[in-house]
Amino acid sequence: MLSHKVELKEYGQGVKADFVHGENVTLAFWSIPEGTNLPAHDHPHEQIVNLLEGEFELTVGSETKRLTAGSIVVIPSGKVHSGRAVTSCRVIDTFHPVREDFALPTG
């Protein structure tokens, strides 16, 4: 049986997230206010972005796309990416392997 943990965290600029951690993946359910800029970063996790609501400008490497509801983008492991919420957005990100940096402390 897979274990999971759910936690609501608030990040800067009013960004909020709920996390579900399985044995091999992390799901992040984001609420991102309009105008929020997400700085360029990379991580060793493969990431699948699924925009549920709103418009989001996503830059992966040197390519920028404007995402709308229903858009899905795969970000390879180690690829630099950044973004900007054009409108308020709801996003589901899937990460593999588990994002230990988003996990709840144990014990």
N, C-alpha and C positions, 0 to 999 in steps of 0.2 A: 504494500500500500504506500502511495506517495504521501509525503508530508507536505504541508503547506502552511504558510504564515501570511497574514494580511495585516498591513499597517498603513495608516494614513499619515503622511508626512507633509509638511509645508516647506517649500523651498523659497528662495528669494523671489521678489516681484509677484507674490501671490500664487505662484505655481504650486499645485497640490498633486499628490500621487498616492494611490493605493497599490501595494505590491502583493503578488501571490507567487510564492516560491515552491516549485516542484523539485523533484530529485535532479532534473537536468536543465530546467528552464526557469526563467523569471518572467512574469507578466507584470507590466507597469501600466496602470490606468491613470493617465495624466489629465489634469484640468489646467489649461494655460491661458491666462488673460491676454486680451488684445494688446499688441505692441511689445510683448515680451521677446527679448533677444536671448537666444541660447548660444553661448560662446563656442567657438571651434574647439573640438576635443576628439579624442579617439579612445578606444578601449579594446581589449582582446576578445570581446564578445561579438558574435554575429548579432545583428539587430534587424528585426522586421517591424517597420512603422506602418500602422493602420490608422488613418485619419477618419474618425467617426463623424465629427462635426467641425465646421469652420473652414478657414483657409490658412494654410501654413506654407511658408517659403522655406524649403530645405535645400541646403547646399551639401553635396557629398563630393569630396575631392574638389574639382574645378567646375562641376556641373550643378546648376541651380534649377530647381523645379518648383512651381507653385502647385501645392497639393490642395485638393478639395475633398469633400466627404466621399468616402469610398476608395480614396487613393491608397495604394500599398507600395512601399519601397523597401528593398532589401539593402542593408548597409553591411558590407563585408567586414570581418574582423580586422581591426587595426586601421580602418579608413577614417581620415579626418572628416568631420561633419559639423554643421552648425545650422541654426534655424531662427526664424522669426515668425511669431504669430501675427498674421495679417488681421485676423479677427479672433475672438475668443474661440478656443479649440478644445476638443476632447480627443485624446489619442490613446491607442493601445500599442505599447511596444512589447515585443517578445525578444528576449535575450537568451542566447545559448553560448556558453554554459551559464549556470546560475550567477546572478550578480550578487556576490557576497557583500559588496559595499552597500547594497540596498537591503540586506537581510536584517532581521531583528536580532538583537543580542540574545544569546541562549543563557539559561540558568537563572 
